[in-house]
């Protein structure tokens, strides 16, 4: 995906940037904006962006190379290899997008019900010379597209990656092209340096025994009493953990429940689903309510609803909870329900990533004093390392019914203020989360109440902005967040996250 500078477009992803967390991720919104620190690919688990396969490295064996292929009818067969260090099996081939508008084609054969990670290895964020690939999965003849993905979910670099359940026995075709070709933007990139590997990693029993993170749904896990313990966790350098369950909601009465225990020092819990459908991993979806409960399922901590698109973070983006405040060394339950009234689809699979964090966005510290602008809490400004024109600020807190929080920051003449905030769409039970920008004279310059199906996103960049950015004069500005009601019978959490950026002329 084409990437703007961090918070340059203040995509919705900005509000998911955990502040200084060693298990941070980088998310990308539908407009191409980025947020977070993008610290390590292990967060999204094994696959083409992880070192467990490493088909571009010397520790792997079995590699095909293709200089040019044209169409699925001439697709190159991926060659089976084994990582000599981990023992993980994969199939891969290397290629180069050597000229503008170049496309490469690969094929593999699989059986119905097989599970795979499909992606590329070779891209890396922050280097304009590095390839930014996009993958489209076709039927063998290339006439029917099944899935199409740019980047991964959550995003960690410029590699394309998704997870897939094979719907029928047969041969499948993978098309790889550069982002500039896919989006038809100039200049079209093509160069001998744009080398990559197309990779698929089977999630079969042998590989699952070697990989840390992926975990297949095991029935019966339909209730709190039979919840499946997420035991194959990936332990991050910080001591926090990440798990990657996947499965199928079948039959139509099925629901899947997973048990997740936070490690010591945990403060936040996040959970992201890979987008379904053609502009996603090809699943026919049919996920409904997704709940996070306490260990006994007596308190609903967080909730998202795919029935009304509340769960969708942004068009073209991912789905999930972000930075739910949690307790360390505490057990929580993830409950996945089918969409109300949905018939069984042709391929109703799901993949989600759940991970703990040892930090949150800087939180409010005086929930009584910050009820007015006189007690507004200052935001910590962070220089953007990629572009000095941008200054970023991340905040968080709680906004239960009737609460008001004031924050303050300084801006200079003609700077543009951009804002991205989320509460209910980050999993909370807040019904009417409201955000306002006020100037030093307490005049409201812009305001918006979060909608269940749309984000608060003020920016002059990106086609998913709900309102334009605010042009500043020199002085102090205030961000006011508030709510009046909670969702009846909804989640008990009232957390919110915001990213605020000032952009100099």
C-alpha positions in Angstrom: 0.0 0.0 0.0 1.2 3.5 -0.8 2.3 5.0 2.5 2.1 8.6 3.6 4.4 9.8 6.3 3.4 8.8 9.8 0.3 10.7 10.6 0.8 12.7 7.4 -2.7 11.8 6.4 -3.8 11.0 10.0 -5.5 7.8 8.8 -7.6 6.1 11.3 -4.6 3.9 11.9 -3.0 6.7 13.9 -5.1 6.1 16.9 -3.9 2.5 17.2 -0.3 3.6 17.7 0.5 2.2 21.1 2.9 4.7 22.7 6.4 3.4 23.0 5.3 -0.3 23.2 7.8 -2.9 22.4 5.0 -5.0 20.8 3.7 -2.2 18.6 2.3 -2.8 15.2 1.8 -0.5 12.3 -1.7 -0.3 10.9 -2.7 1.2 7.5 -6.0 2.6 6.7 -7.8 2.5 3.4 -6.4 5.8 2.3 -2.8 4.7 2.8 -2.0 6.6 6.0 0.1 4.8 8.6 0.3 4.8 12.3 2.4 3.0 15.0 6.0 2.1 15.1 6.0 -1.0 12.9 8.6 -2.6 15.2 8.6 -6.2 14.1 6.9 -8.6 11.8 6.5 -11.3 14.4 3.5 -9.5 15.7 1.4 -10.7 12.8 2.7 -14.2 13.1 4.5 -16.6 10.9 4.2 -16.1 7.2 6.0 -14.5 4.3 7.0 -11.5 6.5 8.4 -13.7 9.2 11.8 -15.3 9.6 10.3 -18.8 10.1 10.3 -19.4 6.4 12.9 -17.1 5.1 12.9 -18.2 1.4 15.1 -15.2 0.5 17.7 -16.3 3.0 20.5 -18.9 2.9 18.8 -21.0 5.5 16.2 -22.2 3.0 16.3 -24.8 0.3 14.1 -25.4 -2.8 13.7 -22.2 -4.8 12.5 -21.5 -8.3 13.3 -18.3 -10.2 11.3 -16.6 -12.8 12.4 -13.6 -14.9 9.1 -13.1 -16.7 5.7 -14.8 -16.9 2.6 -13.7 -18.7 -0.8 -14.6 -17.5 -2.1 -17.5 -15.5 -1.8 -19.8 -18.5 2.0 -19.4 -18.2 2.2 -19.3 -14.4 5.4 -20.7 -12.8 5.0 -23.6 -10.4 6.0 -22.7 -6.8 8.7 -25.1 -5.6 8.5 -26.8 -2.2 11.3 -26.0 0.2 12.2 -26.4 3.8 13.7 -23.8 6.2 16.9 -25.5 7.4 16.7 -23.8 10.8 13.0 -24.1 11.7 12.0 -27.1 9.6 9.0 -25.2 8.3 7.8 -26.2 4.9 6.9 -23.7 2.2 6.5 -23.3 -1.5 8.2 -20.3 -3.2 9.7 -18.7 -6.3 11.8 -15.6 -6.7 11.1 -12.9 -9.3 11.8 -9.3 -10.2 9.4 -6.6 -11.4 12.0 -5.3 -13.7 10.0 -2.9 -15.9 7.1 -0.6 -15.3 3.7 -2.3 -15.3 5.4 -5.7 -15.0 3.3 -8.6 -13.6 4.4 -12.1 -12.5 2.3 -15.2 -12.2 2.7 -18.3 -10.1 0.6 -21.4 -9.4 0.1 -24.1 -6.8 -2.2 -27.0 -6.3 -4.2 -27.7 -3.1 -7.1 -29.6 -1.7 -10.4 -28.3 -0.4 -10.0 -27.4 3.3 -6.3 -26.8 3.2 -5.0 -23.7 5.0 -2.3 -21.4 3.8 -0.4 -18.2 4.4 0.1 -16.5 1.1 2.4 -13.5 0.5 5.6 -11.9 -0.6 9.0 -11.4 1.0 11.3 -8.6 0.1 9.5 -5.3 0.7 10.5 -3.0 3.6 9.0 0.2 4.7 10.8 3.5 4.5 12.9 2.6 1.4 11.5 4.1 -1.8 13.6 1.8 -3.9 12.0 -1.3 -2.4 9.1 -3.2 -4.0 5.6 -2.6 -2.7 3.8 -5.7 -4.1 0.1 -6.5 -4.4 -1.2 -10.0 -4.6 -4.4 -11.2 -6.5 -5.4 -14.8 -6.1 -7.2 -16.3 -9.2 -8.7 -19.6 -10.2 -6.3 -21.6 -12.5 -7.5 -20.0 -15.7 -7.1 -16.5 -14.3 -10.7 -15.6 -15.1 -12.1 -15.4 -11.5 -10.5 -13.4 -8.8 -10.8 -14.9 -5.3 -8.8 -12.5 -3.1 -6.7 -9.4 -3.4 -4.4 -7.9 -0.8 -2.0 -5.1 -0.5 0.1 -5.3 2.7 -0.9 -7.5 5.7 -3.5 -7.1 8.4 -2.3 -5.5 10.6 0.3 -3.8 8.4 4.0 -4.2 9.3 5.8 -3.4 6.0 5.2 -3.2 2.3 4.9 -7.0 1.8 1.6 -8.4 0.8 0.2 -11.2 3.0 -3.1 -12.9 3.8 -4.3 -16.2 5.1 -6.6 -18.5 3.1 -8.7 -21.6 3.2 -8.9 -23.5 -0.1 -12.6 -23.8 -1.2 -12.1 -26.6 -3.7 -9.6 -29.1 -5.0 -7.5 -27.7 -7.9 -4.8 -25.3 -9.1 -4.7 -21.7 -8.1 -2.9 -18.7 -9.7 -1.1 -15.9 -7.9 -0.6 -12.6 -9.7 2.0 -10.2 -8.2 2.3 -6.5 -9.4 3.7 -3.3 -8.0 1.4 -1.0 -6.1 1.9 1.8 -8.7 0.7 -0.6 -11.4 -2.2 -1.8 -9.4 -3.4 1.7 -8.5 -2.4 3.2 -11.9 -0.4 6.0 -10.3 2.7 7.7 -11.7 5.5 7.1 -11.8 5.0 3.4 -12.5 7.8 1.5 -10.7 9.9 -1.1 -12.4 13.6 -1.9 -11.8 16.0 -4.8 -11.6 16.4 -4.1 -7.9 12.7 -4.9 -7.2 13.3 -8.5 -6.3 11.0 -10.5 -4.1 9.8 -14.0 -3.4 6.2 -15.3 -3.7 5.6 -17.6 -0.8 2.9 -19.9 0.5 3.2 -21.6 3.9 0.8 -24.5 4.6 -0.9 -24.5 8.0 -0.9 -28.3 8.1 -0.3 -30.4 11.3 3.5 -30.6 10.8 4.0 -26.9 10.3 1.6 -25.9 13.1 3.7 -28.0 15.5 6.7 -25.8 14.5 5.1 -22.4 14.2 4.4 -20.1 17.2 1.1 -18.2 16.9 -1.3 -20.0 14.4 -3.9 -22.1 16.1 -6.8 -24.0 14.5 -10.3 -23.8 15.9 -11.1 -27.0 17.8 -14.7 -28.0 18.4 -16.5 -28.0 20.7 -15.6 -24.5 21.9 -19.0 -23.0 21.8 -19.3 -21.8 25.4 -17.4 -20.4 28.3 -17.3 -23.9 29.8 -15.6 -25.3 26.7 -13.5 -22.3 25.6 -10.4 -23.2 23.7 -7.3 -22.1 25.5 -4.9 -20.1 23.2 -1.8 -22.1 24.1 0.4 -21.7 21.0 1.3 -18.1 21.7 4.2 -16.1 20.2 6.1 -14.6 23.1 7.4 -11.1 22.1 10.7 -9.6 23.2 8.8 -7.4 25.7 7.3 -10.5 27.4 3.9 -9.8 25.9 2.2 -12.4 23.7 0.4 -12.8 20.4 -1.9 -15.5 19.1 -3.4 -16.2 15.7 -6.5 -18.4 15.8 -8.3 -19.4 12.7 -11.3 -21.5 11.9 -14.8 -21.9 10.3 -18.2 -21.0 11.6 -19.9 -24.2 10.6 -22.8 -25.1 11.1 -24.9 -22.0 11.1 -25.5 -22.5 14.8 -21.7 -22.4 15.5 -19.9 -19.9 17.6 -16.2 -20.1 18.6 -14.8 -19.1 22.0 -11.1 -18.7 22.8 -9.5 -18.2 26.2 -6.6 -15.7 26.4 -4.6 -14.9 29.5 -2.6 -11.7 29.6 1.0 -11.9 30.9 2.6 -9.8 33.6 2.7 -6.0 33.0 -0.1 -6.1 30.4 -2.1 -2.9 30.0 -3.9 -3.3 26.7 -5.4 -6.0 24.6 -6.1 -5.8 20.8 -7.7 -8.2 18.3 -7.9 -7.8 14.6 -9.7 -9.8 11.9 -8.4 -10.1 8.4 -10.9 -8.5 6.0 -13.0 -11.0 4.2 -14.3 -10.8 0.6 -12.6 -10.1 -2.7 -10.8 -7.1 -1.4 -9.4 -9.2 1.4 -8.6 -12.9 2.0 -11.5 -14.3 0.0 -13.6 -15.6 2.9 -17.3 -15.3 2.6 -17.2 -14.0 6.1 -20.6 -14.1 7.9 -19.1 -13.1 11.3 -21.6 -11.3 13.5 -21.1 -10.1 17.1 -17.6 -10.4 18.4 -17.4 -10.1 22.2 -14.6 -9.9 24.8 -15.8 -11.2 28.2 -14.2 -11.7 31.6 -13.2 -15.2 32.4 -16.7 -16.3 33.6 -18.5 -14.5 30.8 -20.4 -12.4 33.3 -19.0 -9.0 32.3 -18.9 -7.9 28.6 -15.6 -6.0 28.4 -15.7 -5.0 24.7 -17.9 -5.6 21.7 -17.9 -5.2 17.9 -20.8 -6.0 15.5 -20.2 -7.1 12.0 -24.0 -7.2 11.5 -24.1 -3.4 11.1 -20.4 -2.8 10.1 -19.5 -1.4 13.6 -16.6 -3.7 13.5 -15.2 -2.2 10.3 -12.4 0.2 11.3 -12.3 1.8 7.8 -13.3 1.0 4.3 -10.6 -1.2 2.9 -9.0 -1.6 6.3 -9.1 -4.2 9.0 -11.6 -5.1 11.7 -11.2 -5.3 15.4 -10.6 -4.0 18.9 -7.8 -1.6 19.8 -6.0 -1.2 23.0 -8.8 -2.3 25.4 -7.5 -1.5 28.9 -7.1 -4.8 30.7 -5.4 -6.2 33.8 -2.2 -8.2 33.9 -2.2 -11.9 34.5 -5.9 -12.0 33.8 -8.0 -14.4 31.7 -10.4 -13.0 29.0 -12.7 -14.7 26.5 -13.0 -14.0 22.8 -16.5 -15.1 21.5 -17.1 -15.1 17.8 -20.8 -15.4 16.6 -22.3 -15.9 13.2 -24.0 -13.0 11.5 -27.7 -13.0 12.4 -29.7 -14.9 9.8 -26.7 -15.7 7.6 -26.8 -18.9 5.7 -23.6 -21.0 5.5 -21.4 -19.4 2.8 -19.2 -21.2 0.4 -16.1 -20.5 2.5 -16.9 -18.9 5.9 -13.4 -19.0 7.4 -11.8 -16.4 9.6 -8.3 -15.4 10.9 -7.7 -13.1 13.7 -4.7 -11.7 15.6 -4.9 -11.1 19.4 -2.0 -9.6 21.3 -1.3 -7.9 24.6 0.6 -4.6 25.1 2.6 -3.3 28.0 1.7 0.3 27.3 -1.3 2.4 26.1 -1.5 5.8 24.5 -0.7 8.4 27.2 -3.7 8.3 29.4 -5.6 11.1 31.2 -4.3 11.5 34.7 -6.9 13.8 36.3 -10.5 12.7 35.5 -11.9 15.4 37.8 -9.7 18.3 37.0 -9.9 17.9 33.2 -13.7 18.4 33.2 -13.0 22.0 32.1 -10.5 23.8 29.8 -8.8 25.3 32.9 -7.7 21.7 33.9 -7.0 20.6 30.4 -4.2 18.0 30.3 -1.2 18.7 27.9 -0.5 16.4 25.0 3.0 15.2 24.5 4.3 16.3 21.1 6.4 13.9 19.1 8.5 15.0 16.1 7.9 13.0 13.0 11.3 11.4 12.2 10.4 11.0 8.5 9.1 14.6 7.9 9.8 17.6 10.2 6.6 19.3 8.9 4.5 16.9 11.0 4.2 16.8 14.8 2.2 13.9 16.3 0.4 13.5 19.6 -1.4 10.4 20.9 -3.8 10.3 23.8 -6.3 8.0 25.5 -8.7 7.7 28.4 -12.2 6.8 29.3 -15.4 8.6 28.5 -18.3 7.0 30.4 -21.8 8.5 30.2 -21.7 12.1 31.3 -17.9 12.5 31.3 -15.9 15.3 29.7 -12.1 15.3 29.1 -10.2 18.4 28.0 -6.7 18.2 26.4 -4.6 21.0 25.1 -1.8 21.6 22.6 -0.1 24.5 20.8 -0.2 25.2 17.1 1.4 27.9 15.0 -0.2 30.2 12.3 -1.4 28.3 9.2 -0.6 24.9 10.6 -3.2 22.3 9.7 -4.7 20.3 12.6 -5.7 16.7 11.8 -7.6 14.4 14.1 -8.4 10.7 14.3 -10.4 9.4 17.2 -12.3 6.2 18.1 -14.2 4.8 21.0 -17.1 2.5 20.1 -15.4 1.5 16.9 -12.4 0.5 19.1 -14.7 -1.9 21.0 -16.1 0.3 23.8 -19.7 0.6 24.9 -19.8 4.4 24.5 -22.9 5.3 22.5 -22.2 8.9 21.4 -18.6 9.7 21.7 -18.1 13.3 20.7 -14.9 15.2 19.7 -14.6 19.0 19.5 -11.7 21.3 18.7 -11.8 24.7 20.5 -9.5 27.7 20.1 -7.9 29.7 22.9 -11.1 31.8 23.2 -13.2 28.6 23.8 -14.9 28.9 20.4 -15.8 25.5 18.9 -14.1 25.3 15.5 -15.2 21.8 14.6 -17.1 18.9 16.2 -18.3 15.4 15.3 -20.0 12.5 17.1 -18.7 9.1 16.3 -21.1 7.0 14.2 -21.4 3.2 14.6 -20.3 2.7 11.0 -18.0 5.7 10.4 -14.9 7.1 12.0 -14.0 10.5 13.3 -11.2 11.4 10.9 -10.4 15.1 10.1 -7.9 15.5 7.4 -7.2 17.1 4.0 -5.4 13.9 2.9 -7.2 10.7 2.0 -10.6 10.0 0.6 -11.9 8.5 3.8 -11.8 11.7 5.9 -15.2 12.5 7.6 -14.3 16.3 7.8 -11.4 18.5 6.6 -8.5 19.4 8.9 -8.7 22.6 10.9 -6.5 25.6 9.9 -4.7 27.0 13.0 -3.7 30.4 14.2 -0.9 30.8 16.7 -2.0 29.8 20.2 -3.3 27.1 22.4 -6.0 24.7 21.2 -8.2 22.3 23.1 -9.5 18.9 22.2 -12.7 18.1 24.1 -14.1 14.6 24.2 -17.4 13.7 25.9 -20.3 11.3 25.9 -23.8 11.2 27.4 -24.9 7.6 27.1 -23.6 4.0 26.9 -25.0 1.3 24.6 -27.9 -0.5 26.4 -26.6 -4.0 27.3 -23.4 -3.2 25.5 -19.7 -3.3 26.5 -18.7 -1.9 29.8 -15.4 -0.4 28.6 -15.5 3.3 27.8 -12.0 3.7 26.4 -11.1 6.0 23.6 -8.0 6.7 21.5 -7.0 9.7 19.5 -4.2 10.8 17.2 -3.6 14.5 16.6 -1.2 16.0 14.1 -0.1 19.5 13.2 1.3 20.1 9.8 3.4 23.2 9.1 2.9 24.9 5.7 
